[in-house]
Amino acid sequence: MRAPKRERVEVPGLKPVAAFETGVFLGVNAIENSVLLMNSPRCPFVRGLKVFVHNDLAGTVYRATGRHRVITTEWTGYEDVGGGETAFLRRLREAAGRHPGHWLFAFQNISSLVSGFDLRGALRAGGGAARVVPVPIDGPRLDEDWLGGYDAVLAGVLGRVVSRRGRPVELLLAGNLFCRNEGDERANVAELRRLLGALGVRRPSILLAGGRLALEPLRPRATIALPYAGGRAEAALRRAGVVPARVGLPVGIEGTAEWLRAVGRALGREPAAEACLERELRKLVPEIQWITAEHLLGRRAAVVADAHLGGALARFLDELGLSVRGWFVTGGGRAPAGGRRGARRAESAERTFVEPTVEQFASFLEDDPVDLVIGGSSFKYLALDRGVPYVELGFPSYLTHVLHPRPYLGFAGARCIVESLLNALLERDQRRHATEP
């Protein structure tokens, strides 16, 4: 008797790309005096908790005292169908009473969205909302990932802060990705301030940058938009009459030099930018030159990072003489409706995988062995199981934490990246020698 013929069912691979909601969590975490009110069941609260427990040891969104900055309405079954208006208004009044003067970002999950819940209307009607700064976040968007959510929070901030009648500031730097309160992201902000200080900018406004964010209208003389300031953030700036100058990420030597020159042009301080560049290179290049020649040249690498950081890292590795065999784009790879695609093929990478699956990464390591991987922790276990060192930076960083200043942006960040690459390769070589007969 023949066995029944079975059709082969293609099972989609696991894609470790964080959702729109996660980007909203990251944005709220970057503003210490903010609250996220979600019209949803409790599950987003738990999802956010998992993100921050692993990614940010110094995060303040969840507190041991119970005064968490993520608040969900926690529907009953009927409210799930009806939209949860009563629960939302109750939670809104409670949040306004417990967190006066805070930014209050209002958001909803997909069940609330499809039920027709009027988030903006409920926010306007909510009693006590005048005690907080209400900012509605549209979404969630199923055609966007975590970069879209972060951009939505940033746009909400810019829409409230930038004003023609605000306090004059010399420079607004919008679109910094502050994805945790640890030493790497804080040091990134410090490095940006240091480089801007070399151009004579003493008190730049950097968004987002951690800490408390005052609700103070600002009127920037010049505005620079980093890549994480997406379409929503740029639209918010333009509505306020501001046309930002777009720059890339200051990652690596060439990337930071281009960034510095672009900022110098925007401020009319090109000579200061060139003088700063000469000083920095005179110090940095001799420090890493011999490391590059002796340990990095010709090594094979893979990059696991979002559309903005990944391209910048691939370029820097190429600059250091490594061969970038693959770039796995873990954010910004899909173009939102009516928007522009964030990820494009990195010239420095041999192959680019947009929204990669676990299976794709595992096959890549088998087919095209590399000496190391750099980027977020999405595929770290797969690499370590195969003895491939993994330099973790950016989001997510679940398996590496930084308790002291250690940037990856700017010239100081370039030095730290080279140090990490060197140590990872040396450790790998030592392990190989130790296991040889």
Secondary structure, DSSP 8 states (H G I E B T S, - for coil): ------------------BHHHHHHHHHHT-TTEEEEEES-SHHHHHHHHHHHHH-TT--SS-TTS--SEEE----HHHHHH--HHHHHHHHHHHHHHSTT-EEEEEE-HHHHHTT--HHHHHHH-TTGGGSEEEE-----TT-BHHHHHHHHHHHHHHHHEEEEEEEEEEEEE------SSHHHHHHHHHHHHHHHHTT--S-EEES-SS------EEEEEEEE-TTS-HHHHHHHHHTT---EE-----HHHHHHHHHHHHHHHHT-HHHHHHHHHHHHHHHHHHHHHHIIIIITT-EEEEEE-HHHHHHHHHHHHHTT-EEEEEEE-SS-S--TTS--S----TTBS-EEES--HHHHHHHHHHS--SEEEE-GGGHHHHHHTT--EEE-SS--SS----S----SHHHHHHHHHHHHHHHHHHHHHHHHHH--
